[in-house]
Amino acid sequence: MFKIPAAWMRGGTSKCWVFEWDNLQVPGKSVDEVLLRLFGSPDNRQIDGVGGGTSTTSKAVILSRSLSDEADVDYTFAQVAIDEQRVDWGSNCGNCSAVVAPYAIERGWVAPGQENTSVRTLNTNTDQLILQKVQTPDGKLQDPGTQIIPGVPFPGLSVGMGFLDPAGRTTGKLFPTGEPVEKVTFDGREVQATLIDAGAPLIILDAESIGLTGNETAADIDSQAALLVHLDDVRRDAAVRMGLVATRAEAARAIPKLALVGRAAPGDEADLNVRMLSMGRLHPALAITGSVALTMAAQHQGTVVRDLLTTDPSSGLIMRTPAGLVQTWAETSDGVPVVGTIRSARRIADAELLLPESW
């Protein structure tokens, strides 16, 4: 057996297995092969591995000390497919990003401050610099912390995350097609969509345009097989139009994601209702990279998001998700746009994963 050191951590509304790059090097095997076997894929139960059988619990974060002067830690996100023999490396996960600063401080890669500690993290999937801030009173992490976020019943460490200049990190453009709104085909008819790349590539549809409200539950969405097929058709077509892949068949499951947005009810403290799909199912809360894209879309005239708002989005958004309210903030630092939010993180376990010598 190969013994693979790992940490099991919750970042935001996701659970992630956290590895260091050197520990995933197994003779004769690629990192993809190692991750698939560790997680127990392909198998929709992932019964013989550490995956949880859902998109939010089949994730890996791989860390190393940074090779760049602009960051302290480099990290790569991997979405491990559940019922496919495939690992998606094409995007970042904002929720899992929240584990990076606590891990680096715990490992001694970054010296803690007496009140707060800033950790410059570089996501290698998107070349995105994220400044993370963690409270460290008296030079120690607050374990387990007191930060509560929507979608998680227990508190964790508070991790502030600011995405610096997030536009076009994957495709090179905020709007990969050059326009804030495009026509896409849904179930044989044309509807408006915003195709945006900020934090991660995202397709945004007005829920009403496809016969929904933006208030649907997971049961409402996931039980409609035909709806999911039509939405995936939109997603695959958009992947080609955004320049992510050459053909529909090549579109990854994890990227681009798709968000359904709707008007907030009168008197609601939210600016917008959001339902996001991830890996073909409704996300239980909201992908944080998706919240960055939605916030950037809100600040540009003509987008699907901007046309639904009755509030000023210049300083950020409050979005109602299936798990509750998610709030983002937006500002400019030294002329560079920054979009951020607060997540929580917790180390659940330290582990030594056992990998068969042959499989």
ChimeraX attribute file (.defattr): number of C-alpha atoms within 10 A of each C-alpha:
attribute: neighborCount
match mode: 1-to-1
recipient: residues
	/A:1	9
	/A:2	13
	/A:3	15
	/A:4	19
	/A:5	15
	/A:6	19
	/A:7	19
	/A:8	19
	/A:9	25
	/A:10	24
	/A:11	24
	/A:12	32
	/A:13	26
	/A:14	25
	/A:15	25
	/A:16	30
	/A:17	25
	/A:18	26
	/A:19	20
	/A:20	18
	/A:21	15
	/A:22	11
	/A:23	12
	/A:24	20
	/A:25	13
	/A:26	16
	/A:27	7
	/A:28	8
	/A:29	11
	/A:30	11
	/A:31	14
	/A:32	17
	/A:33	16
	/A:34	17
	/A:35	25
	/A:36	24
	/A:37	20
	/A:38	19
	/A:39	25
	/A:40	25
	/A:41	27
	/A:42	18
	/A:43	18
	/A:44	15
	/A:45	15
	/A:46	22
	/A:47	14
	/A:48	13
	/A:49	19
	/A:50	19
	/A:51	30
	/A:52	19
	/A:53	20
	/A:54	19
	/A:55	21
	/A:56	21
	/A:57	20
	/A:58	24
	/A:59	25
	/A:60	25
	/A:61	23
	/A:62	20
	/A:63	23
	/A:64	16
	/A:65	16
	/A:66	16
	/A:67	11
	/A:68	10
	/A:69	7
	/A:70	11
	/A:71	17
	/A:72	20
	/A:73	22
	/A:74	20
	/A:75	24
	/A:76	24
	/A:77	25
	/A:78	24
	/A:79	26
	/A:80	27
	/A:81	29
	/A:82	25
	/A:83	14
	/A:84	13
	/A:85	15
	/A:86	18
	/A:87	22
	/A:88	17
	/A:89	18
	/A:90	21
	/A:91	25
	/A:92	30
	/A:93	27
	/A:94	28
	/A:95	24
	/A:96	28
	/A:97	28
	/A:98	30
	/A:99	28
	/A:100	27
	/A:101	27
	/A:102	27
	/A:103	20
	/A:104	20
	/A:105	20
	/A:106	14
	/A:107	10
	/A:108	10
	/A:109	16
	/A:110	19
	/A:111	15
	/A:112	22
	/A:113	16
	/A:114	12
	/A:115	13
	/A:116	16
	/A:117	22
	/A:118	21
	/A:119	24
	/A:120	22
	/A:121	27
	/A:122	25
	/A:123	22
	/A:124	17
	/A:125	18
	/A:126	21
	/A:127	15
	/A:128	22
	/A:129	20
	/A:130	26
	/A:131	21
	/A:132	24
	/A:133	20
	/A:134	25
	/A:135	22
	/A:136	20
	/A:137	14
	/A:138	12
	/A:139	15
	/A:140	18
	/A:141	21
	/A:142	16
	/A:143	13
	/A:144	16
	/A:145	16
	/A:146	13
	/A:147	15
	/A:148	18
	/A:149	21
	/A:150	19
	/A:151	18
	/A:152	15
	/A:153	9
	/A:154	14
	/A:155	16
	/A:156	23
	/A:157	26
	/A:158	26
	/A:159	26
	/A:160	19
	/A:161	28
	/A:162	24
	/A:163	23
	/A:164	19
	/A:165	19
	/A:166	26
	/A:167	24
	/A:168	19
	/A:169	20
	/A:170	24
	/A:171	19
	/A:172	12
	/A:173	15
	/A:174	24
	/A:175	20
	/A:176	20
	/A:177	17
	/A:178	12
	/A:179	13
	/A:180	18
	/A:181	20
	/A:182	16
	/A:183	12
	/A:184	20
	/A:185	16
	/A:186	19
	/A:187	15
	/A:188	8
	/A:189	9
	/A:190	13
	/A:191	15
	/A:192	18
	/A:193	24
	/A:194	27
	/A:195	32
	/A:196	31
	/A:197	29
	/A:198	30
	/A:199	31
	/A:200	31
	/A:201	30
	/A:202	27
	/A:203	25
	/A:204	26
	/A:205	26
	/A:206	24
	/A:207	20
	/A:208	13
	/A:209	16
	/A:210	18
	/A:211	8
	/A:212	15
	/A:213	18
	/A:214	24
	/A:215	19
	/A:216	18
	/A:217	15
	/A:218	15
	/A:219	10
	/A:220	11
	/A:221	16
	/A:222	16
	/A:223	11
	/A:224	10
	/A:225	9
	/A:226	11
	/A:227	15
	/A:228	17
	/A:229	14
	/A:230	16
	/A:231	19
	/A:232	20
	/A:233	17
	/A:234	20
	/A:235	27
	/A:236	23
	/A:237	18
	/A:238	27
	/A:239	26
	/A:240	16
	/A:241	16
	/A:242	24
	/A:243	14
	/A:244	21
	/A:245	16
	/A:246	12
	/A:247	13
	/A:248	17
	/A:249	11
	/A:250	12
	/A:251	19
	/A:252	22
	/A:253	20
	/A:254	23
	/A:255	23
	/A:256	27
	/A:257	24
	/A:258	26
	/A:259	28
	/A:260	25
	/A:261	28
	/A:262	25
	/A:263	22
	/A:264	21
	/A:265	11
	/A:266	8
	/A:267	7
	/A:268	11
	/A:269	12
	/A:270	20
	/A:271	25
	/A:272	25
	/A:273	25
	/A:274	29
	/A:275	26
	/A:276	25
	/A:277	25
	/A:278	20
	/A:279	20
	/A:280	18
	/A:281	16
	/A:282	23
	/A:283	22
	/A:284	21
	/A:285	23
	/A:286	29
	/A:287	25
	/A:288	26
	/A:289	26
	/A:290	26
	/A:291	29
	/A:292	30
	/A:293	26
	/A:294	31
	/A:295	27
	/A:296	28
	/A:297	25
	/A:298	23
	/A:299	18
	/A:300	15
	/A:301	12
	/A:302	14
	/A:303	24
	/A:304	26
	/A:305	27
	/A:306	20
	/A:307	13
	/A:308	17
	/A:309	16
	/A:310	11
	/A:311	12
	/A:312	12
	/A:313	21
	/A:314	14
	/A:315	13
	/A:316	23
	/A:317	26
	/A:318	18
	/A:319	24
	/A:320	26
	/A:321	25
	/A:322	22
	/A:323	16
	/A:324	16
	/A:325	21
	/A:326	22
	/A:327	17
	/A:328	21
	/A:329	18
	/A:330	21
	/A:331	15
	/A:332	12
	/A:333	10
	/A:334	6
	/A:335	8
	/A:336	10
	/A:337	16
	/A:338	22
	/A:339	26
	/A:340	24
	/A:341	19
	/A:342	22
	/A:343	26
	/A:344	27
	/A:345	32
	/A:346	23
	/A:347	20
	/A:348	13
	/A:349	12
	/A:350	13
	/A:351	14
	/A:352	12
	/A:353	16
	/A:354	13
	/A:355	17
	/A:356	12
	/A:357	10
	/A:358	8
	/A:359	6
